[in-house]
Structures are given as structure tokens and as C-alpha cells.
Amino acid sequence: MQSVILCNACNVGRVSAFRFIGDGRRLWVCHECDAVWLGDSAPEGLPDGTLYQYVHPYQGPGTPTDWEQIEPVTE
């Protein structure tokens, strides 16, 4: 079982591993502030940005939101 990783950007949220649905790249996302760290390893240091910088912009009904463009990593 994966230990809880606290976001070092907001110091409140929990950070979990995800992958982009479109291409399978791995990222880590804070559930509170949407901070993102790219890569396979658990996040260290400052984030690489925020989720909206790495996903397609929401275009309205029928298009995926930010969080619908990623899926949790379960392994």
C-alpha cells in the first residue's frame, strides 16, 4: 500500500499517482490544489505546474474536464 504524500505546494492536499489517458505518461497530482509533478518517481521539490497546463482545455458539455483526462495508477 502506498503511503500518503502531502503536497509541498499547498501543504494541505494528498498527492497521488495518475497517468494521462491519451498517452500513458505518468504524473502526480495534488487533490487539493491540482499541482503536478511529472515522472514515475514520487514527487520531490517544486511542482512542474498545475493540471490545467498539461491537459486539453475544457470546451463545454460533451468534452472531458481536467480530471477526466487522467486516471489513477493502481499498481
Distance bins in CASP14 RR format, pairs under 12 A and 6 or more apart:
PFRMAT RR
TARGET T0000
AUTHOR 0000-0000-0000
RMODE 2
METHOD distances of the structure
MODEL  1
1 74 0 0 0 0 0 1 0 0 0 0 0
2 14 0 0 0 0 0 1 0 0 0 0 0
2 15 0 0 0 0 0 1 0 0 0 0 0
2 16 1 0 0 1 0 0 0 0 0 0 0
2 17 1 0 0 1 0 0 0 0 0 0 0
2 28 0 0 0 0 0 1 0 0 0 0 0
2 42 0 0 0 0 1 0 0 0 0 0 0
2 72 0 0 0 0 0 1 0 0 0 0 0
2 73 0 0 0 0 1 0 0 0 0 0 0
2 74 0 0 0 0 1 0 0 0 0 0 0
2 75 0 0 0 0 1 0 0 0 0 0 0
3 14 0 0 0 0 0 1 0 0 0 0 0
3 15 0 0 0 0 0 1 0 0 0 0 0
3 16 0 0 0 0 0 1 0 0 0 0 0
3 17 0 0 0 0 0 1 0 0 0 0 0
3 42 0 0 0 0 1 0 0 0 0 0 0
4 13 0 0 0 0 1 0 0 0 0 0 0
4 14 1 0 1 0 0 0 0 0 0 0 0
4 15 0 0 0 0 1 0 0 0 0 0 0
4 16 0 0 0 0 1 0 0 0 0 0 0
4 30 0 0 0 0 0 1 0 0 0 0 0
4 31 0 0 0 0 0 1 0 0 0 0 0
4 42 0 0 0 0 0 1 0 0 0 0 0
5 11 0 0 0 0 0 1 0 0 0 0 0
5 13 0 0 0 0 1 0 0 0 0 0 0
5 14 1 0 0 1 0 0 0 0 0 0 0
5 15 1 0 1 0 0 0 0 0 0 0 0
5 16 1 0 0 1 0 0 0 0 0 0 0
5 17 0 0 0 0 1 0 0 0 0 0 0
5 28 1 0 0 1 0 0 0 0 0 0 0
5 29 0 0 0 0 0 1 0 0 0 0 0
5 30 0 0 0 0 1 0 0 0 0 0 0
5 31 0 0 0 0 0 1 0 0 0 0 0
5 35 0 0 0 0 0 1 0 0 0 0 0
5 37 0 0 0 0 1 0 0 0 0 0 0
5 41 0 0 0 0 0 1 0 0 0 0 0
5 42 1 0 0 1 0 0 0 0 0 0 0
5 43 1 0 0 1 0 0 0 0 0 0 0
5 44 0 0 0 0 1 0 0 0 0 0 0
5 45 0 0 0 0 0 1 0 0 0 0 0
6 12 1 0 0 1 0 0 0 0 0 0 0
6 13 1 0 0 1 0 0 0 0 0 0 0
6 14 1 0 0 1 0 0 0 0 0 0 0
6 15 1 0 0 1 0 0 0 0 0 0 0
6 16 0 0 0 0 0 1 0 0 0 0 0
6 28 0 0 0 0 0 1 0 0 0 0 0
6 30 0 0 0 0 1 0 0 0 0 0 0
6 31 0 0 0 0 0 1 0 0 0 0 0
6 32 0 0 0 0 1 0 0 0 0 0 0
6 33 0 0 0 0 0 1 0 0 0 0 0
6 35 0 0 0 0 0 1 0 0 0 0 0
6 42 0 0 0 0 0 1 0 0 0 0 0
6 43 0 0 0 0 0 1 0 0 0 0 0
7 13 1 0 1 0 0 0 0 0 0 0 0
7 14 1 0 0 1 0 0 0 0 0 0 0
7 15 1 0 1 0 0 0 0 0 0 0 0
7 16 0 0 0 0 0 1 0 0 0 0 0
7 28 0 0 0 0 1 0 0 0 0 0 0
7 29 0 0 0 0 1 0 0 0 0 0 0
7 30 1 1 0 0 0 0 0 0 0 0 0
7 31 0 0 0 0 1 0 0 0 0 0 0
7 32 1 0 0 1 0 0 0 0 0 0 0
7 33 1 0 0 1 0 0 0 0 0 0 0
7 34 0 0 0 0 1 0 0 0 0 0 0
7 35 1 0 1 0 0 0 0 0 0 0 0
7 36 0 0 0 0 0 1 0 0 0 0 0
7 37 0 0 0 0 1 0 0 0 0 0 0
7 42 0 0 0 0 0 1 0 0 0 0 0
7 43 0 0 0 0 1 0 0 0 0 0 0
7 45 0 0 0 0 0 1 0 0 0 0 0
7 46 0 0 0 0 0 1 0 0 0 0 0
7 47 0 0 0 0 1 0 0 0 0 0 0
7 50 0 0 0 0 0 1 0 0 0 0 0
8 14 0 0 0 0 0 1 0 0 0 0 0
8 15 0 0 0 0 1 0 0 0 0 0 0
8 28 0 0 0 0 0 1 0 0 0 0 0
8 30 0 0 0 0 1 0 0 0 0 0 0
8 32 0 0 0 0 0 1 0 0 0 0 0
8 33 0 0 0 0 0 1 0 0 0 0 0
8 35 0 0 0 0 1 0 0 0 0 0 0
8 37 0 0 0 0 1 0 0 0 0 0 0
8 42 0 0 0 0 0 1 0 0 0 0 0
8 43 1 0 0 1 0 0 0 0 0 0 0
8 44 0 0 0 0 1 0 0 0 0 0 0
8 45 1 0 0 1 0 0 0 0 0 0 0
8 46 1 0 0 1 0 0 0 0 0 0 0
8 47 1 0 0 1 0 0 0 0 0 0 0
9 15 0 0 0 0 1 0 0 0 0 0 0
9 28 0 0 0 0 0 1 0 0 0 0 0
9 29 0 0 0 0 0 1 0 0 0 0 0
9 30 1 0 0 1 0 0 0 0 0 0 0
9 31 0 0 0 0 0 1 0 0 0 0 0
9 32 0 0 0 0 1 0 0 0 0 0 0
9 33 1 0 1 0 0 0 0 0 0 0 0
9 34 0 0 0 0 1 0 0 0 0 0 0
9 35 1 0 1 0 0 0 0 0 0 0 0
9 36 0 0 0 0 1 0 0 0 0 0 0
9 37 0 0 0 0 1 0 0 0 0 0 0
9 43 0 0 0 0 1 0 0 0 0 0 0
9 45 0 0 0 0 1 0 0 0 0 0 0
9 46 1 0 0 1 0 0 0 0 0 0 0
9 47 1 0 1 0 0 0 0 0 0 0 0
9 48 0 0 0 0 0 1 0 0 0 0 0
9 49 0 0 0 0 1 0 0 0 0 0 0
9 50 0 0 0 0 1 0 0 0 0 0 0
9 51 0 0 0 0 0 1 0 0 0 0 0
10 29 0 0 0 0 0 1 0 0 0 0 0
10 30 1 0 0 1 0 0 0 0 0 0 0
10 31 0 0 0 0 1 0 0 0 0 0 0
10 32 1 0 1 0 0 0 0 0 0 0 0
10 33 1 0 1 0 0 0 0 0 0 0 0
10 34 0 0 0 0 1 0 0 0 0 0 0
10 35 1 0 0 1 0 0 0 0 0 0 0
10 47 0 0 0 0 1 0 0 0 0 0 0
10 50 0 0 0 0 0 1 0 0 0 0 0
11 30 0 0 0 0 1 0 0 0 0 0 0
11 32 0 0 0 0 1 0 0 0 0 0 0
11 33 0 0 0 0 1 0 0 0 0 0 0
11 35 0 0 0 0 0 1 0 0 0 0 0
12 30 0 0 0 0 1 0 0 0 0 0 0
12 31 0 0 0 0 1 0 0 0 0 0 0
12 32 1 0 1 0 0 0 0 0 0 0 0
12 33 1 0 0 1 0 0 0 0 0 0 0
12 35 0 0 0 0 0 1 0 0 0 0 0
13 28 0 0 0 0 0 1 0 0 0 0 0
13 29 0 0 0 0 0 1 0 0 0 0 0
13 30 1 0 1 0 0 0 0 0 0 0 0
13 31 1 0 1 0 0 0 0 0 0 0 0
13 32 1 1 0 0 0 0 0 0 0 0 0
13 33 1 0 0 1 0 0 0 0 0 0 0
13 34 0 0 0 0 0 1 0 0 0 0 0
13 35 0 0 0 0 1 0 0 0 0 0 0
13 43 0 0 0 0 0 1 0 0 0 0 0
14 28 0 0 0 0 0 1 0 0 0 0 0
14 29 0 0 0 0 1 0 0 0 0 0 0
14 30 1 0 0 1 0 0 0 0 0 0 0
14 31 1 0 1 0 0 0 0 0 0 0 0
14 32 1 0 0 1 0 0 0 0 0 0 0
14 33 0 0 0 0 0 1 0 0 0 0 0
14 35 0 0 0 0 0 1 0 0 0 0 0
14 43 0 0 0 0 0 1 0 0 0 0 0
15 27 0 0 0 0 0 1 0 0 0 0 0
15 28 1 0 1 0 0 0 0 0 0 0 0
15 29 1 0 0 1 0 0 0 0 0 0 0
15 30 1 0 1 0 0 0 0 0 0 0 0
15 31 1 0 0 1 0 0 0 0 0 0 0
15 32 0 0 0 0 1 0 0 0 0 0 0
15 33 0 0 0 0 1 0 0 0 0 0 0
15 34 0 0 0 0 0 1 0 0 0 0 0
15 35 1 0 0 1 0 0 0 0 0 0 0
15 36 0 0 0 0 1 0 0 0 0 0 0
15 37 1 0 0 1 0 0 0 0 0 0 0
15 42 0 0 0 0 1 0 0 0 0 0 0
15 43 1 0 1 0 0 0 0 0 0 0 0
15 44 0 0 0 0 0 1 0 0 0 0 0
15 45 0 0 0 0 0 1 0 0 0 0 0
15 47 0 0 0 0 1 0 0 0 0 0 0
15 51 0 0 0 0 0 1 0 0 0 0 0
15 73 0 0 0 0 0 1 0 0 0 0 0
16 26 0 0 0 0 0 1 0 0 0 0 0
16 27 0 0 0 0 1 0 0 0 0 0 0
16 28 1 0 0 1 0 0 0 0 0 0 0
16 29 1 0 0 1 0 0 0 0 0 0 0
16 30 0 0 0 0 1 0 0 0 0 0 0
16 31 1 0 0 1 0 0 0 0 0 0 0
16 32 0 0 0 0 0 1 0 0 0 0 0
16 34 0 0 0 0 0 1 0 0 0 0 0
16 35 0 0 0 0 0 1 0 0 0 0 0
16 36 0 0 0 0 0 1 0 0 0 0 0
16 37 0 0 0 0 0 1 0 0 0 0 0
16 42 0 0 0 0 0 1 0 0 0 0 0
16 43 0 0 0 0 0 1 0 0 0 0 0
16 67 0 0 0 0 0 1 0 0 0 0 0
16 70 0 0 0 0 1 0 0 0 0 0 0
16 71 0 0 0 0 0 1 0 0 0 0 0
16 72 1 0 0 1 0 0 0 0 0 0 0
16 73 1 0 0 1 0 0 0 0 0 0 0
16 74 0 0 0 0 0 1 0 0 0 0 0
17 24 0 0 0 0 0 1 0 0 0 0 0
17 25 0 0 0 0 0 1 0 0 0 0 0
17 26 1 0 0 1 0 0 0 0 0 0 0
17 27 1 0 0 1 0 0 0 0 0 0 0
17 28 1 0 1 0 0 0 0 0 0 0 0
17 29 0 0 0 0 1 0 0 0 0 0 0
17 30 0 0 0 0 0 1 0 0 0 0 0
17 31 0 0 0 0 0 1 0 0 0 0 0
17 36 0 0 0 0 0 1 0 0 0 0 0
17 37 0 0 0 0 1 0 0 0 0 0 0
17 38 0 0 0 0 0 1 0 0 0 0 0
17 39 0 0 0 0 1 0 0 0 0 0 0
17 40 0 0 0 0 1 0 0 0 0 0 0
17 41 0 0 0 0 1 0 0 0 0 0 0
17 42 0 0 0 0 1 0 0 0 0 0 0
17 43 0 0 0 0 1 0 0 0 0 0 0
17 70 0 0 0 0 1 0 0 0 0 0 0
17 71 0 0 0 0 0 1 0 0 0 0 0
17 72 1 0 0 1 0 0 0 0 0 0 0
17 73 1 1 0 0 0 0 0 0 0 0 0
17 74 0 0 0 0 1 0 0 0 0 0 0
17 75 0 0 0 0 1 0 0 0 0 0 0
18 24 0 0 0 0 1 0 0 0 0 0 0
18 25 0 0 0 0 1 0 0 0 0 0 0
18 26 1 0 0 1 0 0 0 0 0 0 0
18 27 1 0 1 0 0 0 0 0 0 0 0
18 28 1 0 0 1 0 0 0 0 0 0 0
18 29 1 0 1 0 0 0 0 0 0 0 0
18 30 0 0 0 0 0 1 0 0 0 0 0
18 31 0 0 0 0 0 1 0 0 0 0 0
18 34 0 0 0 0 0 1 0 0 0 0 0
18 36 0 0 0 0 1 0 0 0 0 0 0
18 37 0 0 0 0 0 1 0 0 0 0 0
18 38 0 0 0 0 0 1 0 0 0 0 0
18 39 0 0 0 0 0 1 0 0 0 0 0
18 40 0 0 0 0 0 1 0 0 0 0 0
18 43 0 0 0 0 0 1 0 0 0 0 0
18 51 0 0 0 0 1 0 0 0 0 0 0
18 54 0 0 0 0 0 1 0 0 0 0 0
18 55 0 0 0 0 0 1 0 0 0 0 0
18 66 0 0 0 0 0 1 0 0 0 0 0
18 67 0 0 0 0 1 0 0 0 0 0 0
18 68 0 0 0 0 0 1 0 0 0 0 0
18 69 0 0 0 0 1 0 0 0 0 0 0
18 70 1 0 1 0 0 0 0 0 0 0 0
18 71 1 0 0 1 0 0 0 0 0 0 0
18 72 1 0 1 0 0 0 0 0 0 0 0
18 73 1 0 0 1 0 0 0 0 0 0 0
18 74 0 0 0 0 0 1 0 0 0 0 0
19 25 1 0 0 1 0 0 0 0 0 0 0
19 26 1 0 1 0 0 0 0 0 0 0 0
19 27 1 0 0 1 0 0 0 0 0 0 0
19 28 0 0 0 0 0 1 0 0 0 0 0
19 29 0 0 0 0 0 1 0 0 0 0 0
19 38 0 0 0 0 0 1 0 0 0 0 0
19 39 0 0 0 0 1 0 0 0 0 0 0
19 40 0 0 0 0 1 0 0 0 0 0 0
19 54 0 0 0 0 0 1 0 0 0 0 0
19 69 0 0 0 0 0 1 0 0 0 0 0
19 70 1 0 0 1 0 0 0 0 0 0 0
19 71 1 0 0 1 0 0 0 0 0 0 0
19 72 0 0 0 0 1 0 0 0 0 0 0
19 73 1 0 1 0 0 0 0 0 0 0 0
19 74 0 0 0 0 1 0 0 0 0 0 0
19 75 0 0 0 0 0 1 0 0 0 0 0
20 26 0 0 0 0 1 0 0 0 0 0 0
20 27 1 0 0 1 0 0 0 0 0 0 0
20 29 0 0 0 0 0 1 0 0 0 0 0
20 36 0 0 0 0 0 1 0 0 0 0 0
20 38 0 0 0 0 1 0 0 0 0 0 0
20 39 0 0 0 0 0 1 0 0 0 0 0
20 51 0 0 0 0 0 1 0 0 0 0 0
20 54 1 0 0 1 0 0 0 0 0 0 0
20 55 1 0 0 1 0 0 0 0 0 0 0
20 56 0 0 0 0 0 1 0 0 0 0 0
20 64 0 0 0 0 0 1 0 0 0 0 0
20 66 0 0 0 0 0 1 0 0 0 0 0
20 67 0 0 0 0 0 1 0 0 0 0 0
20 68 0 0 0 0 0 1 0 0 0 0 0
20 69 1 0 0 1 0 0 0 0 0 0 0
20 70 1 0 1 0 0 0 0 0 0 0 0
20 71 0 0 0 0 1 0 0 0 0 0 0
20 72 0 0 0 0 0 1 0 0 0 0 0
20 73 0 0 0 0 0 1 0 0 0 0 0
21 27 0 0 0 0 0 1 0 0 0 0 0
21 55 0 0 0 0 1 0 0 0 0 0 0
21 56 0 0 0 0 0 1 0 0 0 0 0
21 64 0 0 0 0 1 0 0 0 0 0 0
21 66 0 0 0 0 0 1 0 0 0 0 0
21 67 0 0 0 0 0 1 0 0 0 0 0
21 68 0 0 0 0 1 0 0 0 0 0 0
21 69 1 0 1 0 0 0 0 0 0 0 0
21 70 1 0 0 1 0 0 0 0 0 0 0
21 71 1 0 1 0 0 0 0 0 0 0 0
21 72 0 0 0 0 0 1 0 0 0 0 0
21 73 0 0 0 0 0 1 0 0 0 0 0
22 54 0 0 0 0 0 1 0 0 0 0 0
22 55 0 0 0 0 1 0 0 0 0 0 0
22 56 0 0 0 0 1 0 0 0 0 0 0
22 64 0 0 0 0 0 1 0 0 0 0 0
22 68 0 0 0 0 0 1 0 0 0 0 0
22 69 1 0 0 1 0 0 0 0 0 0 0
22 70 0 0 0 0 1 0 0 0 0 0 0
22 71 0 0 0 0 1 0 0 0 0 0 0
23 54 0 0 0 0 0 1 0 0 0 0 0
23 55 0 0 0 0 0 1 0 0 0 0 0
23 69 0 0 0 0 0 1 0 0 0 0 0
23 70 0 0 0 0 0 1 0 0 0 0 0
23 71 0 0 0 0 0 1 0 0 0 0 0
24 38 0 0 0 0 0 1 0 0 0 0 0
24 39 0 0 0 0 0 1 0 0 0 0 0
24 40 0 0 0 0 0 1 0 0 0 0 0
24 69 0 0 0 0 0 1 0 0 0 0 0
24 70 0 0 0 0 1 0 0 0 0 0 0
24 71 0 0 0 0 1 0 0 0 0 0 0
24 73 0 0 0 0 1 0 0 0 0 0 0
25 36 0 0 0 0 0 1 0 0 0 0 0
25 37 0 0 0 0 0 1 0 0 0 0 0
25 38 1 0 0 1 0 0 0 0 0 0 0
25 39 1 0 0 1 0 0 0 0 0 0 0
25 40 0 0 0 0 1 0 0 0 0 0 0
25 48 0 0 0 0 0 1 0 0 0 0 0
25 54 0 0 0 0 1 0 0 0 0 0 0
25 55 0 0 0 0 0 1 0 0 0 0 0
25 69 0 0 0 0 0 1 0 0 0 0 0
25 70 0 0 0 0 1 0 0 0 0 0 0
25 71 0 0 0 0 0 1 0 0 0 0 0
25 73 0 0 0 0 0 1 0 0 0 0 0
26 36 0 0 0 0 0 1 0 0 0 0 0
26 37 0 0 0 0 1 0 0 0 0 0 0
26 38 1 0 0 1 0 0 0 0 0 0 0
26 39 1 0 1 0 0 0 0 0 0 0 0
26 40 1 0 1 0 0 0 0 0 0 0 0
26 41 0 0 0 0 1 0 0 0 0 0 0
26 42 0 0 0 0 0 1 0 0 0 0 0
26 43 0 0 0 0 0 1 0 0 0 0 0
26 54 0 0 0 0 0 1 0 0 0 0 0
26 70 0 0 0 0 1 0 0 0 0 0 0
26 71 0 0 0 0 0 1 0 0 0 0 0
26 72 0 0 0 0 0 1 0 0 0 0 0
26 73 1 0 0 1 0 0 0 0 0 0 0
26 75 0 0 0 0 0 1 0 0 0 0 0
27 34 0 0 0 0 0 1 0 0 0 0 0
27 35 0 0 0 0 0 1 0 0 0 0 0
27 36 1 0 1 0 0 0 0 0 0 0 0
27 37 1 0 0 1 0 0 0 0 0 0 0
27 38 1 0 1 0 0 0 0 0 0 0 0
27 39 1 0 0 1 0 0 0 0 0 0 0
27 40 0 0 0 0 1 0 0 0 0 0 0
27 41 0 0 0 0 0 1 0 0 0 0 0
27 42 0 0 0 0 0 1 0 0 0 0 0
27 43 0 0 0 0 1 0 0 0 0 0 0
27 47 0 0 0 0 0 1 0 0 0 0 0
27 48 0 0 0 0 1 0 0 0 0 0 0
27 49 0 0 0 0 0 1 0 0 0 0 0
27 50 0 0 0 0 0 1 0 0 0 0 0
27 51 0 0 0 0 1 0 0 0 0 0 0
27 53 0 0 0 0 0 1 0 0 0 0 0
27 54 1 0 0 1 0 0 0 0 0 0 0
27 55 0 0 0 0 1 0 0 0 0 0 0
27 66 0 0 0 0 0 1 0 0 0 0 0
27 69 0 0 0 0 0 1 0 0 0 0 0
27 70 1 0 0 1 0 0 0 0 0 0 0
27 71 0 0 0 0 0 1 0 0 0 0 0
27 72 0 0 0 0 0 1 0 0 0 0 0
27 73 0 0 0 0 1 0 0 0 0 0 0
28 34 0 0 0 0 0 1 0 0 0 0 0
28 35 0 0 0 0 1 0 0 0 0 0 0
28 36 1 0 0 1 0 0 0 0 0 0 0
28 37 1 0 1 0 0 0 0 0 0 0 0
28 38 1 0 0 1 0 0 0 0 0 0 0
28 39 1 0 0 1 0 0 0 0 0 0 0
28 40 0 0 0 0 1 0 0 0 0 0 0
28 41 0 0 0 0 1 0 0 0 0 0 0
28 42 1 0 0 1 0 0 0 0 0 0 0
28 43 1 0 1 0 0 0 0 0 0 0 0
28 44 0 0 0 0 0 1 0 0 0 0 0
28 45 0 0 0 0 0 1 0 0 0 0 0
28 47 0 0 0 0 1 0 0 0 0 0 0
28 48 0 0 0 0 1 0 0 0 0 0 0
28 49 0 0 0 0 0 1 0 0 0 0 0
28 51 0 0 0 0 0 1 0 0 0 0 0
28 54 0 0 0 0 0 1 0 0 0 0 0
28 70 0 0 0 0 0 1 0 0 0 0 0
28 72 0 0 0 0 0 1 0 0 0 0 0
28 73 0 0 0 0 1 0 0 0 0 0 0
29 35 1 0 0 1 0 0 0 0 0 0 0
29 36 1 0 1 0 0 0 0 0 0 0 0
29 37 0 0 0 0 1 0 0 0 0 0 0
29 38 0 0 0 0 0 1 0 0 0 0 0
29 39 0 0 0 0 0 1 0 0 0 0 0
29 43 0 0 0 0 1 0 0 0 0 0 0
29 47 0 0 0 0 1 0 0 0 0 0 0
29 48 0 0 0 0 0 1 0 0 0 0 0
29 49 0 0 0 0 0 1 0 0 0 0 0
29 50 0 0 0 0 1 0 0 0 0 0 0
29 51 1 0 1 0 0 0 0 0 0 0 0
29 52 0 0 0 0 0 1 0 0 0 0 0
29 53 0 0 0 0 0 1 0 0 0 0 0
29 54 0 0 0 0 1 0 0 0 0 0 0
29 55 0 0 0 0 0 1 0 0 0 0 0
29 66 0 0 0 0 1 0 0 0 0 0 0
29 67 0 0 0 0 1 0 0 0 0 0 0
29 69 0 0 0 0 0 1 0 0 0 0 0
29 70 1 0 0 1 0 0 0 0 0 0 0
29 71 0 0 0 0 0 1 0 0 0 0 0
29 72 0 0 0 0 1 0 0 0 0 0 0
29 73 0 0 0 0 0 1 0 0 0 0 0
30 36 1 0 0 1 0 0 0 0 0 0 0
30 37 0 0 0 0 1 0 0 0 0 0 0
30 43 0 0 0 0 1 0 0 0 0 0 0
30 47 1 0 0 1 0 0 0 0 0 0 0
30 48 0 0 0 0 0 1 0 0 0 0 0
30 49 0 0 0 0 0 1 0 0 0 0 0
30 50 0 0 0 0 1 0 0 0 0 0 0
30 51 0 0 0 0 1 0 0 0 0 0 0
30 67 0 0 0 0 0 1 0 0 0 0 0
31 51 0 0 0 0 0 1 0 0 0 0 0
31 67 0 0 0 0 1 0 0 0 0 0 0
31 70 0 0 0 0 0 1 0 0 0 0 0
31 72 0 0 0 0 0 1 0 0 0 0 0
32 50 0 0 0 0 0 1 0 0 0 0 0
32 51 0 0 0 0 0 1 0 0 0 0 0
33 47 0 0 0 0 1 0 0 0 0 0 0
33 49 0 0 0 0 0 1 0 0 0 0 0
33 50 1 0 0 1 0 0 0 0 0 0 0
33 51 0 0 0 0 1 0 0 0 0 0 0
33 52 0 0 0 0 0 1 0 0 0 0 0
34 47 0 0 0 0 1 0 0 0 0 0 0
34 48 0 0 0 0 0 1 0 0 0 0 0
34 49 0 0 0 0 1 0 0 0 0 0 0
34 50 1 0 1 0 0 0 0 0 0 0 0
34 51 1 0 1 0 0 0 0 0 0 0 0
34 52 1 0 0 1 0 0 0 0 0 0 0
34 53 0 0 0 0 1 0 0 0 0 0 0
34 54 0 0 0 0 1 0 0 0 0 0 0
34 55 0 0 0 0 1 0 0 0 0 0 0
34 65 0 0 0 0 0 1 0 0 0 0 0
34 66 1 0 0 1 0 0 0 0 0 0 0
34 67 0 0 0 0 1 0 0 0 0 0 0
34 70 0 0 0 0 0 1 0 0 0 0 0
35 43 0 0 0 0 1 0 0 0 0 0 0
35 45 0 0 0 0 0 1 0 0 0 0 0
35 46 0 0 0 0 1 0 0 0 0 0 0
35 47 1 1 0 0 0 0 0 0 0 0 0
35 48 0 0 0 0 1 0 0 0 0 0 0
35 49 1 0 0 1 0 0 0 0 0 0 0
35 50 1 0 1 0 0 0 0 0 0 0 0
35 51 1 0 0 1 0 0 0 0 0 0 0
35 52 0 0 0 0 0 1 0 0 0 0 0
35 53 0 0 0 0 0 1 0 0 0 0 0
35 54 0 0 0 0 0 1 0 0 0 0 0
36 43 0 0 0 0 1 0 0 0 0 0 0
36 46 0 0 0 0 0 1 0 0 0 0 0
36 47 1 0 1 0 0 0 0 0 0 0 0
36 48 1 0 1 0 0 0 0 0 0 0 0
36 49 1 0 1 0 0 0 0 0 0 0 0
36 50 1 0 1 0 0 0 0 0 0 0 0
36 51 1 0 1 0 0 0 0 0 0 0 0
36 52 0 0 0 0 1 0 0 0 0 0 0
36 53 1 0 0 1 0 0 0 0 0 0 0
36 54 1 0 1 0 0 0 0 0 0 0 0
36 55 0 0 0 0 1 0 0 0 0 0 0
36 66 0 0 0 0 0 1 0 0 0 0 0
36 67 0 0 0 0 0 1 0 0 0 0 0
36 69 0 0 0 0 0 1 0 0 0 0 0
36 70 0 0 0 0 1 0 0 0 0 0 0
37 43 1 1 0 0 0 0 0 0 0 0 0
37 44 1 0 0 1 0 0 0 0 0 0 0
37 45 1 0 0 1 0 0 0 0 0 0 0
37 46 0 0 0 0 1 0 0 0 0 0 0
37 47 1 0 1 0 0 0 0 0 0 0 0
37 48 1 0 1 0 0 0 0 0 0 0 0
37 49 0 0 0 0 1 0 0 0 0 0 0
37 50 0 0 0 0 0 1 0 0 0 0 0
37 51 0 0 0 0 0 1 0 0 0 0 0
37 54 0 0 0 0 0 1 0 0 0 0 0
38 44 0 0 0 0 0 1 0 0 0 0 0
38 47 0 0 0 0 1 0 0 0 0 0 0
38 48 1 0 1 0 0 0 0 0 0 0 0
38 49 0 0 0 0 1 0 0 0 0 0 0
38 50 0 0 0 0 0 1 0 0 0 0 0
38 51 0 0 0 0 0 1 0 0 0 0 0
38 53 0 0 0 0 0 1 0 0 0 0 0
38 54 1 0 0 1 0 0 0 0 0 0 0
38 70 0 0 0 0 0 1 0 0 0 0 0
39 47 0 0 0 0 0 1 0 0 0 0 0
39 48 0 0 0 0 1 0 0 0 0 0 0
39 54 0 0 0 0 0 1 0 0 0 0 0
39 73 0 0 0 0 0 1 0 0 0 0 0
40 73 0 0 0 0 1 0 0 0 0 0 0
40 75 0 0 0 0 0 1 0 0 0 0 0
42 73 0 0 0 0 0 1 0 0 0 0 0
43 49 0 0 0 0 0 1 0 0 0 0 0
47 53 0 0 0 0 1 0 0 0 0 0 0
47 54 0 0 0 0 0 1 0 0 0 0 0
48 54 0 0 0 0 1 0 0 0 0 0 0
49 55 0 0 0 0 0 1 0 0 0 0 0
50 66 0 0 0 0 1 0 0 0 0 0 0
51 57 0 0 0 0 0 1 0 0 0 0 0
51 58 0 0 0 0 0 1 0 0 0 0 0
51 65 0 0 0 0 1 0 0 0 0 0 0
51 66 1 0 1 0 0 0 0 0 0 0 0
51 67 1 0 0 1 0 0 0 0 0 0 0
51 68 0 0 0 0 0 1 0 0 0 0 0
51 69 0 0 0 0 1 0 0 0 0 0 0
51 70 1 0 0 1 0 0 0 0 0 0 0
52 58 0 0 0 0 1 0 0 0 0 0 0
52 65 0 0 0 0 1 0 0 0 0 0 0
52 66 1 0 1 0 0 0 0 0 0 0 0
52 67 0 0 0 0 0 1 0 0 0 0 0
52 69 0 0 0 0 0 1 0 0 0 0 0
52 70 0 0 0 0 0 1 0 0 0 0 0
53 66 0 0 0 0 1 0 0 0 0 0 0
54 66 0 0 0 0 1 0 0 0 0 0 0
54 67 0 0 0 0 0 1 0 0 0 0 0
54 69 0 0 0 0 1 0 0 0 0 0 0
54 70 0 0 0 0 1 0 0 0 0 0 0
55 63 0 0 0 0 0 1 0 0 0 0 0
55 64 0 0 0 0 1 0 0 0 0 0 0
55 65 0 0 0 0 1 0 0 0 0 0 0
55 66 1 0 1 0 0 0 0 0 0 0 0
55 67 0 0 0 0 1 0 0 0 0 0 0
55 68 0 0 0 0 1 0 0 0 0 0 0
55 69 1 0 1 0 0 0 0 0 0 0 0
55 70 1 0 0 1 0 0 0 0 0 0 0
56 63 1 0 0 1 0 0 0 0 0 0 0
56 64 1 0 0 1 0 0 0 0 0 0 0
56 65 0 0 0 0 1 0 0 0 0 0 0
56 66 0 0 0 0 1 0 0 0 0 0 0
56 68 0 0 0 0 0 1 0 0 0 0 0
56 69 1 0 0 1 0 0 0 0 0 0 0
56 70 0 0 0 0 0 1 0 0 0 0 0
57 63 0 0 0 0 1 0 0 0 0 0 0
57 64 0 0 0 0 0 1 0 0 0 0 0
57 65 0 0 0 0 0 1 0 0 0 0 0
57 66 0 0 0 0 1 0 0 0 0 0 0
57 69 0 0 0 0 0 1 0 0 0 0 0
58 64 1 0 0 1 0 0 0 0 0 0 0
58 65 1 0 1 0 0 0 0 0 0 0 0
58 66 1 0 0 1 0 0 0 0 0 0 0
58 67 0 0 0 0 0 1 0 0 0 0 0
58 68 0 0 0 0 1 0 0 0 0 0 0
58 69 0 0 0 0 1 0 0 0 0 0 0
59 65 0 0 0 0 0 1 0 0 0 0 0
59 66 0 0 0 0 0 1 0 0 0 0 0
59 69 0 0 0 0 0 1 0 0 0 0 0
60 68 0 0 0 0 0 1 0 0 0 0 0
62 68 0 0 0 0 0 1 0 0 0 0 0
63 69 0 0 0 0 1 0 0 0 0 0 0
64 70 0 0 0 0 1 0 0 0 0 0 0
64 71 0 0 0 0 0 1 0 0 0 0 0
END
